[in-house]
Amino acid sequence: MAINDSACPAGETPATAICNGVPFKGTDPGNFRDFDPSVRFGPVDETWNSFSPRVGLQYQLSDDIMLFGFWQRAFKSGGFVNNAGTPAVFESPYDEERVDNLEFGLRSYLFDGRLRLNTNIFFATYDDLQRGVIRAAPTSTGQETFTDNAAGADSMGMEVDFSWVPVEGFTINGNIGYLDIEYDDFRADLTGDGIETDNSSLDLVRAPKWDMSIGVTYLIDLDQMGSLTLGTRYSYTDEMLLTTPNDVGFHREELTTWDAQAVWESVNGRYRLAVWGKNLSDEVERLGGTPVATLFAFASPTQPKQYGATLVVTLGE
C-alpha cells in the first residue's frame, strides 16, 4: 500500500512535505520512479470477527405452494484505505458494516405447473455503513478522501418473478423489484472544509426505486432439422445516483434496453448457432463514476448497441 499524493506544494520538497507519492520518496519530485524502497509503514494489522446467524421457518401450504420467513444478520468486513493521503488515514482501519434483514415470501407452481410465481418482501436495517468521505489534510490538494463508518440506513422492498407457459413452446417470464431505502443517520464532511454536516437527506448510491424486465421465448420444432428458439427481452431500471455526495453530473437517468436472439440447435444437440442483439434501442447512460477531490472526475458508460453470433460445436459422443 502507498500514500497517493501527486505533487509537492510550492516551495516544498519530499523531505519537508507529504508529497511525491510517499512512501515512494526520493530526491527528484518530478520522477515517480525515484523512491526509497526501505520506506514502509507498519506493521499495521486488524482483525474482524462477526457472528452472522440465520433463523427461518417454512410452511408447505400445499404440494404447489410454500410460505417462508427468516431473519438474518450479515456483515461486510472492515479494511484499510489503500490510497490514503496521509499516514494517519493509512494506519487507521475502518470497521465492518452490518445488516439485519427480515424477509417473508411465497414460492408456488400454479395451473398444473404452467405458472411459476415467487414473491417476497423484506425489511433491512444497516449499521456503520462504509462511505467515502473527505477531510482537510496536509497534502498537495489540501484534502483527502477516505472510507469511514459514517452512516446507517433503513430499507424495505418487494420482489416478484414469474414464468408462464400459456401454450406449449411459448414462455413469458419477468420480474419486478421495488426498493425504498434512506439514510437513518449520516454525519460526515463531504466537502473537505473540516465541518461535519447532516447528510441524511441524500440518496444512497446505486439504489433505483424500480427495476423490472419481461421476456418471451417461442420454441419451433423443425423435425429433422432441429429446433429454433426466438426470444426477446425488455428491461427497465429507474434513475439512480452514482456518488455518495450525489454530485452534479453523476445522476443517472432511467434506462431501458431491448435484447433479442434466435437460436438454432441440431437434433443431436452437437451444433448450436445463436444470432443475437443487445441493447437494440441503443440507450446509453452512466454505468459508474468517481470524482477525485478537486483534481478530476471520470465516468464509464453502459454498453451500447451490440450485434453478434455464437457457434458452439460439441465434439465426440
C-alpha positions as a printed NumPy array, in Angstrom:
array([[  0.   ,   0.   ,   0.   ],
       [  1.146,   3.554,  -0.66 ],
       [  0.085,   7.03 ,   0.202],
       [ -1.21 ,   8.527,  -3.016],
       [ -0.351,  12.206,  -3.462],
       [  0.821,  13.548,  -6.777],
       [  2.862,  16.729,  -6.272],
       [  4.671,  18.806,  -3.67 ],
       [  3.251,  22.155,  -2.532],
       [  5.067,  25.244,  -3.774],
       [  8.411,  25.662,  -2.054],
       [  8.317,  22.161,  -0.53 ],
       [ 10.288,  19.006,  -1.286],
       [  9.653,  15.351,  -0.449],
       [ 11.928,  15.83 ,   2.558],
       [  9.733,  18.556,   4.085],
       [  6.208,  17.711,   2.917],
       [  3.923,  14.768,   2.297],
       [  4.186,  14.58 ,  -1.479],
       [  5.719,  12.811,  -4.491],
       [  3.82 ,   9.607,  -3.88 ],
       [  5.127,   8.909,  -0.365],
       [  6.397,   6.304,   0.574],
       [  7.973,   6.299,  -2.924],
       [ 10.09 ,   9.16 ,  -1.622],
       [ 13.279,  10.162,  -3.432],
       [ 15.278,  13.258,  -4.198],
       [ 13.632,  14.138,  -7.523],
       [  9.983,  15.288,  -7.052],
       [  9.37 ,  15.025, -10.799],
       [ 10.356,  11.368, -11.081],
       [  7.867,   8.936,  -9.578],
       [ 10.377,   6.106, -10.084],
       [ 12.869,   7.862,  -7.783],
       [ 11.999,   6.215,  -4.491],
       [ 13.478,   4.799,  -1.327],
       [ 12.394,   1.113,  -1.155],
       [ 13.282,   0.97 ,   2.543],
       [ 10.421,   3.315,   3.433],
       [  7.449,   1.333,   4.682],
       [  4.518,   1.883,   7.014],
       [  3.65 ,  -0.656,   9.629],
       [  3.307,  -3.133,  10.911],
       [ -0.401,  -2.293,  10.813],
       [ -2.979,  -5.049,  11.129],
       [ -6.528,  -5.56 ,  12.312],
       [ -8.869,  -8.499,  12.788],
       [-12.635,  -8.506,  12.358],
       [-14.94 , -11.206,  13.693],
       [-18.687, -11.387,  13.218],
       [-21.463, -13.774,  14.221],
       [-23.873, -13.974,  11.259],
       [-26.855, -16.174,  12.175],
       [-29.884, -17.002,  10.065],
       [-33.151, -18.292,  11.556],
       [-36.093, -19.219,   9.348],
       [-39.363, -21.105,   9.055],
       [-41.176, -22.533,   6.046],
       [-44.655, -23.975,   5.717],
       [-45.854, -26.184,   2.861],
       [-49.37 , -24.92 ,   2.353],
       [-49.947, -27.485,  -0.425],
       [-47.898, -29.522,  -2.871],
       [-47.558, -26.417,  -5.055],
       [-47.383, -23.549,  -2.547],
       [-44.728, -22.908,   0.095],
       [-44.586, -19.959,   2.536],
       [-41.4  , -18.897,   4.29 ],
       [-39.884, -16.271,   6.538],
       [-36.464, -15.692,   8.033],
       [-34.253, -13.251,   9.916],
       [-30.59 , -12.938,   9.008],
       [-27.604, -10.873,  10.126],
       [-24.777, -10.297,   7.657],
       [-21.653,  -8.176,   7.599],
       [-19.069,  -6.634,   5.31 ],
       [-15.525,  -6.777,   6.644],
       [-13.59 ,  -3.704,   7.639],
       [-10.357,  -2.737,   5.921],
       [ -7.665,  -0.182,   5.221],
       [ -7.661,   2.77 ,   2.828],
       [ -5.082,   1.711,   0.244],
       [ -4.887,   5.114,  -1.476],
       [ -4.634,   7.223,   1.662],
       [ -3.305,  10.773,   1.517],
       [ -1.677,  10.8  ,   4.968],
       [ -0.09 ,   8.243,   7.313],
       [ -2.888,   8.824,   9.864],
       [ -5.555,   7.543,   7.467],
       [ -3.268,   4.824,   6.108],
       [ -2.778,   3.409,   9.612],
       [ -6.421,   3.773,  10.762],
       [ -8.739,   0.994,   9.53 ],
       [-12.464,   1.399,   9.053],
       [-14.766,  -1.085,  10.815],
       [-17.179,  -3.648,   9.441],
       [-20.721,  -2.758,   8.438],
       [-23.722,  -4.869,   9.442],
       [-27.242,  -5.504,   8.199],
       [-30.24 ,  -7.175,   9.863],
       [-32.716,  -8.476,   7.289],
       [-36.271,  -9.743,   7.875],
       [-37.932, -11.394,   4.886],
       [-41.236, -13.12 ,   4.085],
       [-42.178, -14.804,   0.845],
       [-44.057, -17.335,  -1.25 ],
       [-42.922, -19.965,  -3.751],
       [-45.601, -21.503,  -5.965],
       [-46.385, -23.576,  -9.072],
       [-49.941, -22.974, -10.272],
       [-52.246, -24.183, -13.057],
       [-50.628, -27.608, -13.35 ],
       [-47.163, -26.097, -13.249],
       [-47.698, -23.709, -16.163],
       [-47.241, -20.67 , -13.896],
       [-44.315, -20.309, -11.516],
       [-44.846, -17.34 ,  -9.19 ],
       [-42.395, -16.255,  -6.48 ],
       [-42.776, -13.194,  -4.266],
       [-41.024, -11.813,  -1.226],
       [-40.976,  -8.667,   0.9  ],
       [-38.047,  -7.597,   3.048],
       [-37.095,  -5.088,   5.736],
       [-33.428,  -4.294,   6.387],
       [-31.511,  -2.116,   8.836],
       [-27.891,  -1.168,   8.079],
       [-25.41 ,  -0.011,  10.732],
       [-21.941,   1.535,  10.303],
       [-22.208,   1.827,   6.52 ],
       [-18.814,   2.292,   4.869],
       [-18.847,   5.537,   2.927],
       [-16.26 ,   7.639,   1.14 ],
       [-15.858,  10.988,   2.924],
       [-13.442,  13.921,   2.681],
       [-11.397,  15.823,   5.224],
       [ -8.858,  18.644,   5.186],
       [ -5.305,  17.26 ,   5.143],
       [ -1.684,  18.431,   4.674],
       [ -1.497,  17.153,   1.091],
       [ -0.853,  18.969,  -2.165],
       [ -4.632,  19.346,  -2.696],
       [ -5.35 ,  20.315,   0.921],
       [ -7.731,  17.395,   1.429],
       [ -8.043,  13.632,   1.18 ],
       [-10.8  ,  11.095,   0.535],
       [-11.069,   8.051,   2.767],
       [-13.531,   5.388,   3.903],
       [-15.348,   5.791,   7.208],
       [-18.263,   4.162,   9.054],
       [-20.352,   7.267,   8.66 ],
       [-23.98 ,   6.229,   8.266],
       [-26.912,   3.949,   8.975],
       [-29.895,   3.2  ,   6.736],
       [-33.339,   1.586,   6.742],
       [-34.928,  -0.111,   3.757],
       [-37.949,  -2.091,   2.672],
       [-38.615,  -3.691,  -0.638],
       [-40.502,  -6.241,  -2.685],
       [-39.582,  -8.674,  -5.446],
       [-41.815, -10.688,  -7.797],
       [-40.671, -13.052, -10.525],
       [-42.745, -15.354, -12.706],
       [-42.652, -17.74 , -15.639],
       [-45.846, -18.582, -17.545],
       [-46.373, -21.126, -20.333],
       [-49.816, -20.293, -21.816],
       [-49.342, -22.783, -24.688],
       [-46.727, -25.424, -25.373],
       [-43.474, -23.906, -26.616],
       [-44.382, -20.32 , -25.718],
       [-42.996, -18.855, -22.446],
       [-43.427, -15.454, -20.831],
       [-41.16 , -14.617, -17.897],
       [-40.369, -11.499, -15.949],
       [-39.508,  -9.88 , -12.666],
       [-40.183,  -6.64 , -10.851],
       [-38.405,  -5.131,  -7.885],
       [-39.236,  -2.173,  -5.648],
       [-36.836,  -0.599,  -3.122],
       [-37.407,   2.179,  -0.61 ],
       [-34.181,   2.981,   1.253],
       [-32.97 ,   6.072,   3.072],
       [-30.238,   7.088,   5.479],
       [-31.118,   6.89 ,   9.149],
       [-28.127,   8.994,  10.199],
       [-25.285,  10.239,   8.017],
       [-22.979,  12.812,   9.594],
       [-19.731,  13.444,   7.735],
       [-17.584,  16.039,   5.97 ],
       [-18.291,  15.584,   2.265],
       [-16.676,  18.788,   1.008],
       [-13.285,  18.874,   2.739],
       [-13.977,  22.084,   4.665],
       [-13.469,  20.342,   8.02 ],
       [-17.118,  20.642,   9.074],
       [-19.308,  17.568,   9.577],
       [-22.879,  18.053,   8.37 ],
       [-26.097,  16.032,   8.45 ],
       [-26.36 ,  14.329,   5.054],
       [-29.334,  12.096,   5.83 ],
       [-31.396,  13.659,   3.054],
       [-29.041,  12.341,   0.362],
       [-29.972,   9.359,  -1.813],
       [-27.997,   6.159,  -1.436],
       [-25.678,   5.135,  -4.237],
       [-26.999,   2.702,  -6.878],
       [-30.416,   2.286,  -5.269],
       [-33.075,   2.572,  -8.011],
       [-36.628,   2.572,  -6.723],
       [-37.922,   0.318,  -9.53 ],
       [-36.34 ,  -2.253, -11.788],
       [-38.158,  -4.736, -13.981],
       [-37.901,  -6.907, -17.073],
       [-40.187,  -9.06 , -19.206],
       [-39.255, -11.528, -21.911],
       [-40.866, -14.004, -24.262],
       [-39.479, -17.1  , -25.996],
       [-41.042, -19.288, -28.649],
       [-39.737, -22.759, -29.487],
       [-40.308, -24.011, -33.061],
       [-39.836, -27.713, -33.772],
       [-38.106, -28.176, -37.165],
       [-38.362, -32.002, -37.094],
       [-35.155, -33.477, -38.578],
       [-33.605, -30.043, -38.917],
       [-33.572, -29.485, -35.151],
       [-35.258, -26.612, -33.348],
       [-35.387, -22.82 , -33.483],
       [-35.947, -20.657, -30.418],
       [-36.876, -16.994, -30.832],
       [-36.671, -14.672, -27.864],
       [-36.744, -11.031, -26.832],
       [-36.493,  -9.152, -23.521],
       [-37.301,  -5.624, -22.373],
       [-35.616,  -4.255, -19.214],
       [-36.111,  -1.068, -17.21 ],
       [-34.074,   0.439, -14.366],
       [-35.19 ,   3.579, -12.537],
       [-32.992,   6.645, -12.114],
       [-30.2  ,   6.485,  -9.528],
       [-27.28 ,   8.41 ,  -8.022],
       [-23.704,   7.213,  -8.574],
       [-21.71 ,   9.047,  -5.88 ],
       [-22.119,   9.357,  -2.118],
       [-22.446,  13.195,  -2.108],
       [-24.929,  12.981,  -5.054],
       [-22.546,  15.089,  -7.154],
       [-23.901,  17.078, -10.076],
       [-23.105,  15.161, -13.24 ],
       [-23.372,  11.755, -11.589],
       [-27.153,  11.388, -11.715],
       [-28.137,   8.502, -13.986],
       [-31.462,   8.776, -15.763],
       [-33.818,   5.823, -16.114],
       [-32.514,   3.185, -18.505],
       [-34.468,   0.91 , -20.841],
       [-32.909,  -1.792, -23.003],
       [-34.237,  -4.271, -25.544],
       [-32.464,  -7.544, -26.398],
       [-33.336, -10.25 , -28.922],
       [-31.906, -13.541, -30.159],
       [-32.588, -16.514, -32.412],
       [-31.035, -19.888, -31.535],
       [-30.892, -22.92 , -33.824],
       [-29.912, -26.314, -32.394],
       [-29.391, -29.59 , -34.27 ],
       [-31.394, -32.711, -33.455],
       [-28.442, -34.411, -31.763],
       [-27.537, -31.259, -29.836],
       [-23.981, -31.156, -31.212],
       [-24.434, -27.89 , -33.107],
       [-25.837, -24.658, -31.763],
       [-25.924, -21.3  , -33.56 ],
       [-27.169, -18.135, -31.861],
       [-27.655, -14.767, -33.555],
       [-28.22 , -12.024, -31.018],
       [-28.551,  -8.307, -30.466],
       [-28.153,  -6.446, -27.166],
       [-29.476,  -3.   , -26.31 ],
       [-31.079,  -2.71 , -29.734],
       [-32.68 ,   0.59 , -28.728],
       [-29.114,   1.947, -28.207],
       [-29.885,   3.53 , -24.839],
       [-26.644,   4.565, -23.102],
       [-26.319,   6.008, -19.609],
       [-23.603,   6.299, -16.977],
       [-22.6  ,   2.939, -15.544],
       [-20.488,   4.491, -12.797],
       [-18.341,   7.47 , -11.962],
       [-15.89 ,   8.819,  -9.409],
       [-14.914,  12.434,  -8.707],
       [-11.44 ,  12.665,  -7.137],
       [-11.387,  15.609,  -4.729],
       [-10.695,  18.797,  -6.707],
       [ -8.386,  17.048,  -9.181],
       [-10.537,  15.311, -11.777],
       [-13.54 ,  13.032, -12.323],
       [-14.056,  10.017, -14.518],
       [-17.089,   8.014, -15.58 ],
       [-17.858,   4.892, -17.587],
       [-20.881,   4.245, -19.844],
       [-23.239,   1.305, -20.114],
       [-22.876,  -0.995, -23.11 ],
       [-24.072,   0.431, -26.465],
       [-25.965,  -1.447, -29.187],
       [-24.271,  -4.763, -29.997],
       [-24.802,  -7.495, -32.584],
       [-23.184, -10.899, -32.732],
       [-23.328, -14.584, -33.49 ],
       [-22.149, -17.544, -31.428],
       [-21.453, -21.022, -32.795],
       [-20.995, -23.95 , -30.437],
       [-19.849, -27.361, -31.718],
       [-19.651, -30.308, -29.333],
       [-17.056, -32.857, -30.403],
       [-17.232, -36.565, -29.588],
       [-20.192, -38.545, -28.381]])
